[in-house]
């Protein structure tokens, strides 16, 4: 709720705005936005996540256009007033910097001039000051990391993540996540057409411009406006 409150503040609560949710997962942000009267399109690479999202939207009595798409590929040209990319739903999970960059580039292309991109991403200041493994293991998600490494030359974290899926089965997956510094994020977004880029500390459930970014923030919150 607090995260969608932030989106509304950024859009001036203008419900005529059309919103794109990139890497929408099970639709928790898209559905809440639809409940508040916004027109929302959400896409994700996982058909399983999308099935859950469609069921949740139907149960909530709202209409959200959920699509299966790859965020690294172009799909829309100046069709949306805002795009959200929260909780590492797509960016920065790609195995190469080029693929991560393509997600930002195509997100920018989907926006009309003056459109806003709101995203959260991993904060590279955090692993320089803290143990990422201890942080993740203490996160309360039910997942435990193993064999975690952090490469200072690439700012990439490689790990094995063990968790229990919705069917109650134990699963282990390999992760490859890129941490970004604030100057990197500003430069990347400027190169894909965003005129202004503001960066804040990301407080889960309470997104706000009032939180200055610090090395204690595991994620950063970014608000960019297209030129």
Long-range contacts (C-beta under 8 A, 24 or more apart in sequence): 1-32, 1-205, 2-205, 2-206, 2-207, 3-29, 3-86, 3-204, 3-205, 3-206, 3-207, 4-29, 4-32, 4-33, 4-36, 5-207, 6-118, 6-207, 6-208, 6-221, 7-33, 7-82, 7-84, 7-118, 7-207, 8-36, 10-82, 10-116, 10-118, 10-223, 11-81, 11-82, 11-116, 17-81, 17-82, 18-79, 18-80, 18-81, 18-82, 19-80, 19-81, 19-82, 19-83, 19-84, 20-76, 20-79, 20-80, 20-82, 20-83, 20-84, 20-107, 20-110, 20-111, 21-83, 21-84, 22-71, 22-83, 22-84, 22-85, 22-89, 22-90, 22-91, 22-103, 22-107, 23-71, 23-85, 23-88, 23-89, 23-90, 23-91, 24-49, 24-50, 24-53, 24-66, 24-89, 25-49, 25-53, 25-87, 25-89, 26-52, 26-53, 26-56, 27-52, 27-53, 27-54, 27-56, 27-57, 27-64, 27-66, 28-56, 29-84, 29-86, 30-57, 30-64, 30-66, 31-56, 31-57, 31-60, 31-62, 31-64, 34-60, 34-62, 34-63, 34-64, 35-60, 35-62, 40-64, 40-65, 41-65, 41-66, 41-67, 41-80, 42-66, 42-67, 43-67, 43-68, 43-69, 43-71, 43-75, 44-68, 44-69, 44-89, 45-69, 45-70, 45-71, 45-90, 71-103, 71-106, 71-107, 72-99, 72-102, 72-103, 72-106, 73-102, 73-106, 74-106, 74-109, 75-106, 75-110, 76-106, 76-109, 76-110, 77-109, 77-110, 78-109, 78-110, 78-111, 78-112, 78-113, 79-110, 79-112, 80-110, 80-111, 80-112, 80-115, 81-111, 81-112, 81-114, 81-115, 81-116, 82-111, 82-115, 82-116, 82-117, 82-118, 83-107, 83-110, 83-111, 83-115, 83-116, 83-117, 83-118, 84-117, 84-118, 84-119, 85-117, 85-118, 85-119, 85-120, 86-118, 86-119, 86-120, 87-120, 88-120, 88-121, 88-122, 88-177, 88-219, 91-119, 91-121, 92-121, 92-122, 92-177, 92-178, 92-179, 92-180, 93-175, 93-176, 93-177, 93-178, 94-176, 94-178, 95-176, 97-178, 100-178, 101-188, 101-192, 104-188, 104-189, 104-192, 105-192, 107-192, 108-189, 108-192, 108-193, 108-194, 108-226, 111-226, 112-226, 113-226, 113-227, 114-225, 114-226, 115-225, 115-226, 116-223, 116-224, 116-225, 116-226, 117-189, 117-194, 117-222, 117-223, 117-224, 117-225, 117-226, 118-221, 118-222, 118-223, 118-224, 119-221, 119-222, 119-224, 120-202, 120-207, 120-219, 120-220, 120-221, 120-222, 121-180, 121-185, 121-219, 121-220, 121-222, 122-157, 122-177, 122-178, 122-179, 122-180, 122-218, 122-219, 122-220, 123-179, 123-180, 123-182, 123-202, 123-213, 123-215, 123-217, 123-218, 123-219, 123-220, 124-155, 124-179, 124-180, 124-181, 124-184, 125-181, 125-182, 125-213, 125-214, 125-215, 125-217, 126-179, 126-215, 126-216, 126-217, 126-218, 127-155, 127-157, 127-179, 128-215, 129-215, 129-216, 130-215, 130-216, 132-157, 133-159, 135-218, 154-178, 155-179, 155-180, 155-181, 180-220, 182-213, 182-220, 185-220, 185-222, 189-222, 189-224, 193-226, 193-227, 194-224, 194-225, 194-226, 194-227, 195-225, 195-226, 195-227, 196-224, 196-225, 197-222, 197-223, 197-224, 198-222, 198-223, 198-224
